[in-house]
Amino acid sequence: MNRFAYQERMPRGTFDFPIEFHHVDRTHPRYQMPFHWHIEYEFLLVLKGHMQLFLDEKVLNLNPGDAVLISDGVVHGAVPKDCVYQCIVLDFSRFFEDSTLSGKEIQKILNHNVKLNDYHENGSILNGLFKDLFKAMAEAQDGYEFIVKGILFQMVGLILRHRLYSETGAPSSSDRIKRFKKVLRKIRQDFAKPLSLNDLSEVLGVSPKYFCRFFKEMSGRTPIDYLNYYRIECAAEQLLSTDQSVTEIALNCGFNDLSYFIKTFKKYKGYSPRTFRHSDQTPNPPL
């Protein structure tokens, strides 16, 4: 199964508790976050190191203790640097849809009539609640579900009290974001096939030169660099979740030359594929 879907459509948590938690360090197959979007909200907290986070056309440089609230539908991807971080993905509306408290204000958020502030630096108004939320999810002690729900209600209360949102209406995707998503879908669908710069630029019907500039502005990477990076991320997941040979995985991920695959894998992961397969036993992978 490919967990690196650009538009993720997977159930979160359980029906009664639609939320999931991820602790991510260098040994995690999704340490470097490929560009994607989903229909749920995502909270992110940096524990150690630094991260460059892309949100649609915005770039955030995150430090330890910084937290981010990523709204549904926002294209996001990250480049961590010696980083440990945590993510919570949740169906935000499910926690509040039955609430009669401040109904009109809640609906403003659920209906995207306002845009919630995304960046909450260490020490800011909501930041402490982010940390409490992640702590409760990480420890998962008896009764933590009630604590988590209470924290989410506190967050909404502070958002409304301090107007931590903008009245810009729904965060509709710009034409540039829509076009970017179109290319991401192409990469997701056909990454295992031969893909050239011409193939990718034809998705948007533009020249390769214009396409390179556009893609670099949106992602911080050249198209081919990102394609190789995405292929390696998919290969890393397969190395940890299947018993297929390195050669089979290389072919699955669009590499017809095994030596080039190994060289490229080392470039992005710091390990050879065989060593990475056992990297969960190595607490401090090389940077």
C-alpha atoms as an extended CHARMM CRD file, in Angstrom:
* protein
*
       287  EXT
         1         1  MET       CA              0.0000000000        0.0000000000        0.0000000000  PROA      1               0.0000000000
         2         2  ASN       CA              1.2990000000        3.4540000000       -0.8820000000  PROA      2               0.0000000000
         3         3  ARG       CA              0.9630000000        5.6590000000        2.1950000000  PROA      3               0.0000000000
         4         4  PHE       CA              2.5800000000        8.5390000000        0.3510000000  PROA      4               0.0000000000
         5         5  ALA       CA             -0.5900000000        9.5010000000       -1.5100000000  PROA      5               0.0000000000
         6         6  TYR       CA             -0.6600000000       13.1640000000       -2.4170000000  PROA      6               0.0000000000
         7         7  GLN       CA             -4.3330000000       13.3540000000       -1.5460000000  PROA      7               0.0000000000
         8         8  GLU       CA             -4.7050000000       11.1010000000        1.4300000000  PROA      8               0.0000000000
         9         9  ARG       CA             -8.0760000000        9.3780000000        1.8110000000  PROA      9               0.0000000000
        10        10  MET       CA             -7.5570000000        7.1260000000        4.8080000000  PROA      10              0.0000000000
        11        11  PRO       CA             -9.6420000000        6.7510000000        7.9690000000  PROA      11              0.0000000000
        12        12  ARG       CA             -8.2480000000        8.5520000000       10.9950000000  PROA      12              0.0000000000
        13        13  GLY       CA             -8.3710000000        6.7970000000       14.3450000000  PROA      13              0.0000000000
        14        14  THR       CA            -11.7770000000        5.2610000000       15.0920000000  PROA      14              0.0000000000
        15        15  PHE       CA            -15.3390000000        6.3280000000       14.3600000000  PROA      15              0.0000000000
        16        16  ASP       CA            -15.7790000000        7.6340000000       17.9140000000  PROA      16              0.0000000000
        17        17  PHE       CA            -12.2750000000        9.1090000000       18.1360000000  PROA      17              0.0000000000
        18        18  PRO       CA            -11.2330000000       10.2290000000       14.6120000000  PROA      18              0.0000000000
        19        19  ILE       CA             -7.6580000000       11.2440000000       15.3390000000  PROA      19              0.0000000000
        20        20  GLU       CA             -4.2150000000        9.6770000000       14.8280000000  PROA      20              0.0000000000
        21        21  PHE       CA             -0.7580000000       10.4620000000       16.1740000000  PROA      21              0.0000000000
        22        22  HSD       CA              2.6900000000       10.0720000000       14.5860000000  PROA      22              0.0000000000
        23        23  HSD       CA              6.1420000000       10.4840000000       16.1310000000  PROA      23              0.0000000000
        24        24  VAL       CA              8.6870000000       11.0720000000       13.3640000000  PROA      24              0.0000000000
        25        25  ASP       CA             12.4760000000       10.9340000000       13.5350000000  PROA      25              0.0000000000
        26        26  ARG       CA             15.2020000000       10.1710000000       11.0110000000  PROA      26              0.0000000000
        27        27  THR       CA             14.4310000000        6.4400000000       11.0640000000  PROA      27              0.0000000000
        28        28  HSD       CA             10.8010000000        6.9980000000       10.0530000000  PROA      28              0.0000000000
        29        29  PRO       CA             10.1250000000        6.2310000000        6.3500000000  PROA      29              0.0000000000
        30        30  ARG       CA              8.2520000000        9.4980000000        6.0250000000  PROA      30              0.0000000000
        31        31  TYR       CA             10.8660000000       11.6350000000        7.7780000000  PROA      31              0.0000000000
        32        32  GLN       CA             11.0030000000       13.9860000000        4.8080000000  PROA      32              0.0000000000
        33        33  MET       CA              7.3820000000       14.8650000000        4.1270000000  PROA      33              0.0000000000
        34        34  PRO       CA              6.3530000000       14.5970000000        0.4560000000  PROA      34              0.0000000000
        35        35  PHE       CA              3.8700000000       17.1950000000       -0.7690000000  PROA      35              0.0000000000
        36        36  HSD       CA              0.3100000000       16.0960000000       -0.1430000000  PROA      36              0.0000000000
        37        37  TRP       CA             -3.0480000000       17.3040000000        1.1060000000  PROA      37              0.0000000000
        38        38  HSD       CA             -6.0060000000       15.7030000000        2.8160000000  PROA      38              0.0000000000
        39        39  ILE       CA             -9.5560000000       16.4130000000        3.9170000000  PROA      39              0.0000000000
        40        40  GLU       CA             -8.6610000000       16.5160000000        7.6160000000  PROA      40              0.0000000000
        41        41  TYR       CA             -6.7980000000       19.0550000000        9.7130000000  PROA      41              0.0000000000
        42        42  GLU       CA             -3.2110000000       18.3650000000       10.7310000000  PROA      42              0.0000000000
        43        43  PHE       CA             -1.3180000000       19.6540000000       13.7550000000  PROA      43              0.0000000000
        44        44  LEU       CA              2.4810000000       19.5850000000       13.7390000000  PROA      44              0.0000000000
        45        45  LEU       CA              4.9280000000       20.1430000000       16.6070000000  PROA      45              0.0000000000
        46        46  VAL       CA              8.7270000000       20.3730000000       16.2520000000  PROA      46              0.0000000000
        47        47  LEU       CA             10.5190000000       18.7440000000       19.1860000000  PROA      47              0.0000000000
        48        48  LYS       CA             14.1170000000       18.9850000000       18.0420000000  PROA      48              0.0000000000
        49        49  GLY       CA             16.1060000000       20.5060000000       15.2030000000  PROA      49              0.0000000000
        50        50  HSD       CA             14.6160000000       22.6120000000       12.4360000000  PROA      50              0.0000000000
        51        51  MET       CA             12.1360000000       22.2530000000        9.6120000000  PROA      51              0.0000000000
        52        52  GLN       CA             11.2470000000       24.1440000000        6.4610000000  PROA      52              0.0000000000
        53        53  LEU       CA              7.5190000000       23.6750000000        5.9850000000  PROA      53              0.0000000000
        54        54  PHE       CA              5.7020000000       24.5750000000        2.7660000000  PROA      54              0.0000000000
        55        55  LEU       CA              1.9920000000       25.4870000000        3.0430000000  PROA      55              0.0000000000
        56        56  ASP       CA              0.4940000000       26.2010000000       -0.3760000000  PROA      56              0.0000000000
        57        57  GLU       CA              2.6620000000       29.1720000000       -1.4180000000  PROA      57              0.0000000000
        58        58  LYS       CA              3.9050000000       30.0210000000        2.0890000000  PROA      58              0.0000000000
        59        59  VAL       CA              7.1870000000       28.8560000000        3.6330000000  PROA      59              0.0000000000
        60        60  LEU       CA              7.6510000000       28.5430000000        7.4060000000  PROA      60              0.0000000000
        61        61  ASN       CA             11.0310000000       28.0120000000        9.0700000000  PROA      61              0.0000000000
        62        62  LEU       CA             10.2630000000       26.1160000000       12.2660000000  PROA      62              0.0000000000
        63        63  ASN       CA             12.3480000000       25.7840000000       15.4190000000  PROA      63              0.0000000000
        64        64  PRO       CA             12.0020000000       23.5520000000       18.4970000000  PROA      64              0.0000000000
        65        65  GLY       CA              8.6870000000       24.1510000000       20.2480000000  PROA      65              0.0000000000
        66        66  ASP       CA              6.9810000000       25.7330000000       17.2430000000  PROA      66              0.0000000000
        67        67  ALA       CA              3.5580000000       24.3670000000       16.2690000000  PROA      67              0.0000000000
        68        68  VAL       CA              1.4860000000       24.5930000000       13.0980000000  PROA      68              0.0000000000
        69        69  LEU       CA             -2.2070000000       24.1060000000       12.3660000000  PROA      69              0.0000000000
        70        70  ILE       CA             -2.6670000000       22.9430000000        8.7670000000  PROA      70              0.0000000000
        71        71  SER       CA             -6.1940000000       23.3640000000        7.4410000000  PROA      71              0.0000000000
        72        72  ASP       CA             -7.8720000000       20.7910000000        5.2280000000  PROA      72              0.0000000000
        73        73  GLY       CA             -7.0590000000       21.0270000000        1.5360000000  PROA      73              0.0000000000
        74        74  VAL       CA             -3.7670000000       22.8820000000        2.0210000000  PROA      74              0.0000000000
        75        75  VAL       CA             -0.8580000000       21.4040000000        0.0410000000  PROA      75              0.0000000000
        76        76  HSD       CA              2.0110000000       20.8470000000        2.4520000000  PROA      76              0.0000000000
        77        77  GLY       CA              5.4290000000       19.2600000000        2.4910000000  PROA      77              0.0000000000
        78        78  ALA       CA              8.5190000000       19.6000000000        4.6430000000  PROA      78              0.0000000000
        79        79  VAL       CA             12.2960000000       19.4470000000        4.6200000000  PROA      79              0.0000000000
        80        80  PRO       CA             13.4720000000       18.5650000000        8.1630000000  PROA      80              0.0000000000
        81        81  LYS       CA             17.0400000000       19.1500000000        9.3150000000  PROA      81              0.0000000000
        82        82  ASP       CA             18.2680000000       16.9770000000       12.2000000000  PROA      82              0.0000000000
        83        83  CYS       CA             14.6430000000       17.1070000000       13.2620000000  PROA      83              0.0000000000
        84        84  VAL       CA             12.2660000000       15.1690000000       15.4770000000  PROA      84              0.0000000000
        85        85  TYR       CA              8.6340000000       16.1390000000       15.0980000000  PROA      85              0.0000000000
        86        86  GLN       CA              5.1270000000       14.9100000000       15.7950000000  PROA      86              0.0000000000
        87        87  CYS       CA              1.9300000000       15.0800000000       13.7570000000  PROA      87              0.0000000000
        88        88  ILE       CA             -1.7170000000       14.7320000000       14.6640000000  PROA      88              0.0000000000
        89        89  VAL       CA             -4.2690000000       14.2830000000       11.8900000000  PROA      89              0.0000000000
        90        90  LEU       CA             -7.9200000000       14.5960000000       12.8530000000  PROA      90              0.0000000000
        91        91  ASP       CA            -11.4050000000       14.9980000000       11.4920000000  PROA      91              0.0000000000
        92        92  PHE       CA            -11.9340000000       18.4180000000       13.0500000000  PROA      92              0.0000000000
        93        93  SER       CA            -15.6370000000       18.6590000000       12.2560000000  PROA      93              0.0000000000
        94        94  ARG       CA            -16.4580000000       15.3400000000       13.9440000000  PROA      94              0.0000000000
        95        95  PHE       CA            -15.3560000000       16.7010000000       17.3110000000  PROA      95              0.0000000000
        96        96  PHE       CA            -17.6500000000       19.7250000000       17.0870000000  PROA      96              0.0000000000
        97        97  GLU       CA            -20.5410000000       18.8960000000       14.7790000000  PROA      97              0.0000000000
        98        98  ASP       CA            -22.8670000000       17.9520000000       17.6390000000  PROA      98              0.0000000000
        99        99  SER       CA            -21.8910000000       20.8820000000       19.8650000000  PROA      99              0.0000000000
       100       100  THR       CA            -24.4940000000       23.5860000000       20.5050000000  PROA      100             0.0000000000
       101       101  LEU       CA            -21.9790000000       25.8520000000       22.2340000000  PROA      101             0.0000000000
       102       102  SER       CA            -21.2650000000       29.0360000000       20.2500000000  PROA      102             0.0000000000
       103       103  GLY       CA            -22.8680000000       27.3340000000       17.2760000000  PROA      103             0.0000000000
       104       104  LYS       CA            -22.5310000000       30.2540000000       14.8800000000  PROA      104             0.0000000000
       105       105  GLU       CA            -18.8600000000       30.7600000000       15.7330000000  PROA      105             0.0000000000
       106       106  ILE       CA            -18.0770000000       27.0520000000       15.3590000000  PROA      106             0.0000000000
       107       107  GLN       CA            -19.7950000000       26.9990000000       11.9840000000  PROA      107             0.0000000000
       108       108  LYS       CA            -17.5890000000       29.8790000000       10.8390000000  PROA      108             0.0000000000
       109       109  ILE       CA            -14.6380000000       27.5400000000       11.2410000000  PROA      109             0.0000000000
       110       110  LEU       CA            -16.2800000000       24.3690000000        9.9670000000  PROA      110             0.0000000000
       111       111  ASN       CA            -17.7060000000       26.1270000000        6.9000000000  PROA      111             0.0000000000
       112       112  HSD       CA            -14.3810000000       27.8480000000        6.1160000000  PROA      112             0.0000000000
       113       113  ASN       CA            -15.8790000000       31.3210000000        6.4340000000  PROA      113             0.0000000000
       114       114  VAL       CA            -12.6810000000       32.2580000000        8.2540000000  PROA      114             0.0000000000
       115       115  LYS       CA             -9.0870000000       31.1410000000        7.7850000000  PROA      115             0.0000000000
       116       116  LEU       CA             -7.4080000000       29.9160000000       10.9660000000  PROA      116             0.0000000000
       117       117  ASN       CA             -3.9210000000       31.1710000000       11.7560000000  PROA      117             0.0000000000
       118       118  ASP       CA             -1.4670000000       28.4060000000       10.9030000000  PROA      118             0.0000000000
       119       119  TYR       CA              1.7940000000       29.3280000000       12.6690000000  PROA      119             0.0000000000
       120       120  HSD       CA              1.9440000000       29.2410000000       16.4900000000  PROA      120             0.0000000000
       121       121  GLU       CA              5.4790000000       29.8680000000       17.6270000000  PROA      121             0.0000000000
       122       122  ASN       CA              6.9220000000       28.6230000000       20.8940000000  PROA      122             0.0000000000
       123       123  GLY       CA              5.4110000000       30.6440000000       23.7510000000  PROA      123             0.0000000000
       124       124  SER       CA              2.4220000000       31.9960000000       21.8100000000  PROA      124             0.0000000000
       125       125  ILE       CA             -1.1960000000       31.9090000000       23.0220000000  PROA      125             0.0000000000
       126       126  LEU       CA             -2.1440000000       28.4870000000       21.6310000000  PROA      126             0.0000000000
       127       127  ASN       CA              1.2830000000       26.8970000000       21.7530000000  PROA      127             0.0000000000
       128       128  GLY       CA              0.9230000000       25.5060000000       25.2790000000  PROA      128             0.0000000000
       129       129  LEU       CA             -2.3040000000       23.7500000000       24.3400000000  PROA      129             0.0000000000
       130       130  PHE       CA             -0.6170000000       22.2160000000       21.2950000000  PROA      130             0.0000000000
       131       131  LYS       CA              2.0240000000       20.7470000000       23.5850000000  PROA      131             0.0000000000
       132       132  ASP       CA             -0.6260000000       19.4560000000       26.0180000000  PROA      132             0.0000000000
       133       133  LEU       CA             -2.4790000000       17.8490000000       23.1130000000  PROA      133             0.0000000000
       134       134  PHE       CA              0.6070000000       16.0750000000       21.7910000000  PROA      134             0.0000000000
       135       135  LYS       CA              1.5800000000       14.9350000000       25.2850000000  PROA      135             0.0000000000
       136       136  ALA       CA             -1.8510000000       13.4300000000       25.8840000000  PROA      136             0.0000000000
       137       137  MET       CA             -1.8000000000       11.6190000000       22.5420000000  PROA      137             0.0000000000
       138       138  ALA       CA              1.7610000000       10.3410000000       22.9960000000  PROA      138             0.0000000000
       139       139  GLU       CA              1.1350000000        8.9620000000       26.5040000000  PROA      139             0.0000000000
       140       140  ALA       CA             -2.3960000000        7.6430000000       25.7630000000  PROA      140             0.0000000000
       141       141  GLN       CA             -3.1240000000        7.0130000000       29.4370000000  PROA      141             0.0000000000
       142       142  ASP       CA             -6.5560000000        5.9910000000       30.7330000000  PROA      142             0.0000000000
       143       143  GLY       CA             -9.1010000000        8.6490000000       29.9150000000  PROA      143             0.0000000000
       144       144  TYR       CA             -6.8700000000       10.5070000000       27.4800000000  PROA      144             0.0000000000
       145       145  GLU       CA             -9.6790000000       10.6850000000       24.9130000000  PROA      145             0.0000000000
       146       146  PHE       CA            -11.6220000000       13.0290000000       27.1960000000  PROA      146             0.0000000000
       147       147  ILE       CA             -8.5160000000       15.1240000000       27.8410000000  PROA      147             0.0000000000
       148       148  VAL       CA             -7.8500000000       15.4170000000       24.0960000000  PROA      148             0.0000000000
       149       149  LYS       CA            -11.4090000000       16.4900000000       23.3710000000  PROA      149             0.0000000000
       150       150  GLY       CA            -11.2470000000       19.0380000000       26.1920000000  PROA      150             0.0000000000
       151       151  ILE       CA             -8.0180000000       20.5130000000       24.8210000000  PROA      151             0.0000000000
       152       152  LEU       CA             -9.5580000000       20.8330000000       21.3500000000  PROA      152             0.0000000000
       153       153  PHE       CA            -12.4960000000       22.7560000000       22.8390000000  PROA      153             0.0000000000
       154       154  GLN       CA            -10.0610000000       25.0040000000       24.7110000000  PROA      154             0.0000000000
       155       155  MET       CA             -8.2200000000       25.6700000000       21.4490000000  PROA      155             0.0000000000
       156       156  VAL       CA            -11.4010000000       26.7330000000       19.6970000000  PROA      156             0.0000000000
       157       157  GLY       CA            -12.2770000000       28.9570000000       22.6640000000  PROA      157             0.0000000000
       158       158  LEU       CA             -8.9300000000       30.7590000000       22.4850000000  PROA      158             0.0000000000
       159       159  ILE       CA             -9.1150000000       31.0320000000       18.7010000000  PROA      159             0.0000000000
       160       160  LEU       CA            -12.4920000000       32.7620000000       19.0220000000  PROA      160             0.0000000000
       161       161  ARG       CA            -11.5240000000       34.9220000000       22.0250000000  PROA      161             0.0000000000
       162       162  HSD       CA             -8.2840000000       36.1900000000       20.5030000000  PROA      162             0.0000000000
       163       163  ARG       CA             -9.5180000000       36.1700000000       16.8990000000  PROA      163             0.0000000000
       164       164  LEU       CA             -6.7130000000       33.9160000000       15.7500000000  PROA      164             0.0000000000
       165       165  TYR       CA             -8.0930000000       33.8550000000       12.2340000000  PROA      165             0.0000000000
       166       166  SER       CA             -8.6090000000       36.1340000000        9.2890000000  PROA      166             0.0000000000
       167       167  GLU       CA            -11.9230000000       37.1250000000        7.7110000000  PROA      167             0.0000000000
       168       168  THR       CA            -10.7230000000       36.2990000000        4.2190000000  PROA      168             0.0000000000
       169       169  GLY       CA            -13.3360000000       33.6370000000        3.6800000000  PROA      169             0.0000000000
       170       170  ALA       CA            -12.6570000000       30.1220000000        2.5340000000  PROA      170             0.0000000000
       171       171  PRO       CA             -9.0210000000       29.4160000000        1.6450000000  PROA      171             0.0000000000
       172       172  SER       CA             -9.8440000000       28.6930000000       -1.9900000000  PROA      172             0.0000000000
       173       173  SER       CA             -7.0480000000       27.2160000000       -4.0270000000  PROA      173             0.0000000000
       174       174  SER       CA             -5.3790000000       29.6480000000       -6.3800000000  PROA      174             0.0000000000
       175       175  ASP       CA             -4.8110000000       28.6950000000      -10.0010000000  PROA      175             0.0000000000
       176       176  ARG       CA             -1.1420000000       28.0910000000       -9.1730000000  PROA      176             0.0000000000
       177       177  ILE       CA             -2.0610000000       25.6390000000       -6.3820000000  PROA      177             0.0000000000
       178       178  LYS       CA             -4.5380000000       23.8340000000       -8.6350000000  PROA      178             0.0000000000
       179       179  ARG       CA             -1.8630000000       23.4470000000      -11.3020000000  PROA      179             0.0000000000
       180       180  PHE       CA              0.6740000000       22.3050000000       -8.7330000000  PROA      180             0.0000000000
       181       181  LYS       CA             -1.7530000000       19.6670000000       -7.4650000000  PROA      181             0.0000000000
       182       182  LYS       CA             -2.2350000000       18.4890000000      -11.0280000000  PROA      182             0.0000000000
       183       183  VAL       CA              1.5030000000       17.8340000000      -11.4050000000  PROA      183             0.0000000000
       184       184  LEU       CA              1.6590000000       16.1350000000       -8.0050000000  PROA      184             0.0000000000
       185       185  ARG       CA             -1.1160000000       13.7750000000       -9.0910000000  PROA      185             0.0000000000
       186       186  LYS       CA              0.8470000000       12.9170000000      -12.2260000000  PROA      186             0.0000000000
       187       187  ILE       CA              3.9520000000       12.1130000000      -10.1820000000  PROA      187             0.0000000000
       188       188  ARG       CA              1.9460000000       10.0510000000       -7.7330000000  PROA      188             0.0000000000
       189       189  GLN       CA              0.2180000000        8.0430000000      -10.4380000000  PROA      189             0.0000000000
       190       190  ASP       CA              3.1850000000        7.4770000000      -12.7500000000  PROA      190             0.0000000000
       191       191  PHE       CA              6.3180000000        7.6630000000      -10.5750000000  PROA      191             0.0000000000
       192       192  ALA       CA              7.0920000000        4.0110000000      -11.3580000000  PROA      192             0.0000000000
       193       193  LYS       CA              7.1240000000        4.7460000000      -15.0950000000  PROA      193             0.0000000000
       194       194  PRO       CA              9.7890000000        6.6110000000      -17.0880000000  PROA      194             0.0000000000
       195       195  LEU       CA              9.0290000000       10.3250000000      -16.6180000000  PROA      195             0.0000000000
       196       196  SER       CA             10.9530000000       13.0950000000      -18.3390000000  PROA      196             0.0000000000
       197       197  LEU       CA             10.8800000000       16.8260000000      -17.8440000000  PROA      197             0.0000000000
       198       198  ASN       CA              8.8880000000       17.0680000000      -21.0750000000  PROA      198             0.0000000000
       199       199  ASP       CA              6.3300000000       14.5790000000      -19.7550000000  PROA      199             0.0000000000
       200       200  LEU       CA              5.7890000000       16.6640000000      -16.6190000000  PROA      200             0.0000000000
       201       201  SER       CA              5.6780000000       20.0300000000      -18.3800000000  PROA      201             0.0000000000
       202       202  GLU       CA              3.0680000000       18.6660000000      -20.8120000000  PROA      202             0.0000000000
       203       203  VAL       CA              0.7140000000       18.1270000000      -17.8680000000  PROA      203             0.0000000000
       204       204  LEU       CA              0.3560000000       21.9030000000      -17.6940000000  PROA      204             0.0000000000
       205       205  GLY       CA              0.8500000000       22.5350000000      -21.3870000000  PROA      205             0.0000000000
       206       206  VAL       CA              3.8610000000       24.7930000000      -20.8610000000  PROA      206             0.0000000000
       207       207  SER       CA              7.4800000000       24.7990000000      -21.9350000000  PROA      207             0.0000000000
       208       208  PRO       CA             10.0180000000       22.8170000000      -19.8720000000  PROA      208             0.0000000000
       209       209  LYS       CA             11.8290000000       26.0620000000      -19.0020000000  PROA      209             0.0000000000
       210       210  TYR       CA              8.6900000000       27.7150000000      -17.6200000000  PROA      210             0.0000000000
       211       211  PHE       CA              7.6700000000       24.5080000000      -15.8680000000  PROA      211             0.0000000000
       212       212  CYS       CA             11.0390000000       24.2210000000      -14.0880000000  PROA      212             0.0000000000
       213       213  ARG       CA             10.7470000000       27.7620000000      -12.7760000000  PROA      213             0.0000000000
       214       214  PHE       CA              7.1250000000       27.2470000000      -11.6820000000  PROA      214             0.0000000000
       215       215  PHE       CA              7.8410000000       23.9510000000       -9.8960000000  PROA      215             0.0000000000
       216       216  LYS       CA             10.9080000000       25.3370000000       -8.1150000000  PROA      216             0.0000000000
       217       217  GLU       CA              8.8910000000       28.3190000000       -6.8790000000  PROA      217             0.0000000000
       218       218  MET       CA              6.1710000000       26.0140000000       -5.5130000000  PROA      218             0.0000000000
       219       219  SER       CA              8.2880000000       23.2490000000       -4.0040000000  PROA      219             0.0000000000
       220       220  GLY       CA             11.7990000000       24.5800000000       -3.4960000000  PROA      220             0.0000000000
       221       221  ARG       CA             13.0930000000       21.7180000000       -5.6780000000  PROA      221             0.0000000000
       222       222  THR       CA             13.6000000000       21.1380000000       -9.3800000000  PROA      222             0.0000000000
       223       223  PRO       CA             11.0350000000       18.7640000000      -10.9230000000  PROA      223             0.0000000000
       224       224  ILE       CA             13.5090000000       15.9250000000      -11.4690000000  PROA      224             0.0000000000
       225       225  ASP       CA             15.0000000000       16.3250000000       -8.0040000000  PROA      225             0.0000000000
       226       226  TYR       CA             11.5190000000       16.0980000000       -6.5020000000  PROA      226             0.0000000000
       227       227  LEU       CA             10.6120000000       13.1080000000       -8.6780000000  PROA      227             0.0000000000
       228       228  ASN       CA             13.7070000000       11.2260000000       -7.5080000000  PROA      228             0.0000000000
       229       229  TYR       CA             13.0760000000       12.2760000000       -3.9110000000  PROA      229             0.0000000000
       230       230  TYR       CA              9.4890000000       11.0000000000       -4.0880000000  PROA      230             0.0000000000
       231       231  ARG       CA             10.6020000000        7.7240000000       -5.6470000000  PROA      231             0.0000000000
       232       232  ILE       CA             13.1330000000        7.2180000000       -2.8480000000  PROA      232             0.0000000000
       233       233  GLU       CA             10.4810000000        7.9540000000       -0.1970000000  PROA      233             0.0000000000
       234       234  CYS       CA              8.2680000000        5.2720000000       -1.7440000000  PROA      234             0.0000000000
       235       235  ALA       CA             11.2260000000        2.8830000000       -1.9040000000  PROA      235             0.0000000000
       236       236  ALA       CA             12.0200000000        3.5360000000        1.7630000000  PROA      236             0.0000000000
       237       237  GLU       CA              8.5030000000        2.5860000000        2.7590000000  PROA      237             0.0000000000
       238       238  GLN       CA              8.6430000000       -0.6040000000        0.7210000000  PROA      238             0.0000000000
       239       239  LEU       CA             11.9970000000       -1.5400000000        2.2530000000  PROA      239             0.0000000000
       240       240  LEU       CA             10.4820000000       -1.3500000000        5.7470000000  PROA      240             0.0000000000
       241       241  SER       CA              7.0680000000       -2.8410000000        4.9800000000  PROA      241             0.0000000000
       242       242  THR       CA              7.7570000000       -5.6440000000        2.4560000000  PROA      242             0.0000000000
       243       243  ASP       CA             10.2090000000       -8.4900000000        1.9710000000  PROA      243             0.0000000000
       244       244  GLN       CA             10.8270000000       -7.6760000000       -1.6980000000  PROA      244             0.0000000000
       245       245  SER       CA             14.4270000000       -7.5400000000       -2.8530000000  PROA      245             0.0000000000
       246       246  VAL       CA             16.2510000000       -4.2480000000       -3.3460000000  PROA      246             0.0000000000
       247       247  THR       CA             16.2180000000       -4.8560000000       -7.0970000000  PROA      247             0.0000000000
       248       248  GLU       CA             12.4560000000       -5.4300000000       -7.1350000000  PROA      248             0.0000000000
       249       249  ILE       CA             11.8310000000       -2.2860000000       -5.1130000000  PROA      249             0.0000000000
       250       250  ALA       CA             14.0900000000       -0.2440000000       -7.3900000000  PROA      250             0.0000000000
       251       251  LEU       CA             12.0440000000       -1.3770000000      -10.3970000000  PROA      251             0.0000000000
       252       252  ASN       CA              8.7840000000       -0.7300000000       -8.5380000000  PROA      252             0.0000000000
       253       253  CYS       CA              9.8650000000        2.8660000000       -7.9570000000  PROA      253             0.0000000000
       254       254  GLY       CA             10.9890000000        3.7850000000      -11.4640000000  PROA      254             0.0000000000
       255       255  PHE       CA             14.6970000000        2.9230000000      -11.3210000000  PROA      255             0.0000000000
       256       256  ASN       CA             15.9250000000        0.6180000000      -14.0730000000  PROA      256             0.0000000000
       257       257  ASP       CA             19.5840000000        0.9490000000      -13.0540000000  PROA      257             0.0000000000
       258       258  LEU       CA             20.3070000000       -0.6610000000       -9.6780000000  PROA      258             0.0000000000
       259       259  SER       CA             23.5980000000        1.1740000000       -9.1280000000  PROA      259             0.0000000000
       260       260  TYR       CA             21.9270000000        4.5190000000       -9.8320000000  PROA      260             0.0000000000
       261       261  PHE       CA             19.1150000000        3.6130000000       -7.4180000000  PROA      261             0.0000000000
       262       262  ILE       CA             21.6100000000        2.8130000000       -4.6520000000  PROA      262             0.0000000000
       263       263  LYS       CA             23.5300000000        6.0360000000       -5.2950000000  PROA      263             0.0000000000
       264       264  THR       CA             20.3250000000        8.1070000000       -5.2850000000  PROA      264             0.0000000000
       265       265  PHE       CA             19.0340000000        6.3640000000       -2.1610000000  PROA      265             0.0000000000
       266       266  LYS       CA             22.2310000000        7.1980000000       -0.3000000000  PROA      266             0.0000000000
       267       267  LYS       CA             21.9380000000       10.8200000000       -1.4410000000  PROA      267             0.0000000000
       268       268  TYR       CA             18.5020000000       11.2560000000        0.1370000000  PROA      268             0.0000000000
       269       269  LYS       CA             18.6280000000        8.8400000000        3.0690000000  PROA      269             0.0000000000
       270       270  GLY       CA             22.2850000000        8.7070000000        4.0760000000  PROA      270             0.0000000000
       271       271  TYR       CA             22.1950000000        4.8940000000        3.9710000000  PROA      271             0.0000000000
       272       272  SER       CA             22.3920000000        2.2000000000        1.3510000000  PROA      272             0.0000000000
       273       273  PRO       CA             18.9840000000        0.5320000000        0.8140000000  PROA      273             0.0000000000
       274       274  ARG       CA             20.0920000000       -2.6600000000        2.5910000000  PROA      274             0.0000000000
       275       275  THR       CA             21.3640000000       -0.7590000000        5.6150000000  PROA      275             0.0000000000
       276       276  PHE       CA             18.2410000000        1.4070000000        5.7380000000  PROA      276             0.0000000000
       277       277  ARG       CA             16.0890000000       -1.6990000000        5.8240000000  PROA      277             0.0000000000
       278       278  HSD       CA             17.5590000000       -2.3880000000        9.2580000000  PROA      278             0.0000000000
       279       279  SER       CA             17.8860000000        1.2570000000       10.3230000000  PROA      279             0.0000000000
       280       280  ASP       CA             15.1070000000        0.8720000000       12.8950000000  PROA      280             0.0000000000
       281       281  GLN       CA             17.8000000000       -0.8640000000       14.9240000000  PROA      281             0.0000000000
       282       282  THR       CA             20.1310000000        2.1210000000       14.5600000000  PROA      282             0.0000000000
       283       283  PRO       CA             19.1630000000        4.9610000000       16.9480000000  PROA      283             0.0000000000
       284       284  ASN       CA             21.2890000000        7.6650000000       15.3270000000  PROA      284             0.0000000000
       285       285  PRO       CA             21.2790000000        7.4280000000       11.5210000000  PROA      285             0.0000000000
       286       286  PRO       CA             23.8250000000        9.6170000000        9.7310000000  PROA      286             0.0000000000
       287       287  LEU       CA             22.6820000000       13.0570000000        8.5730000000  PROA      287             0.0000000000
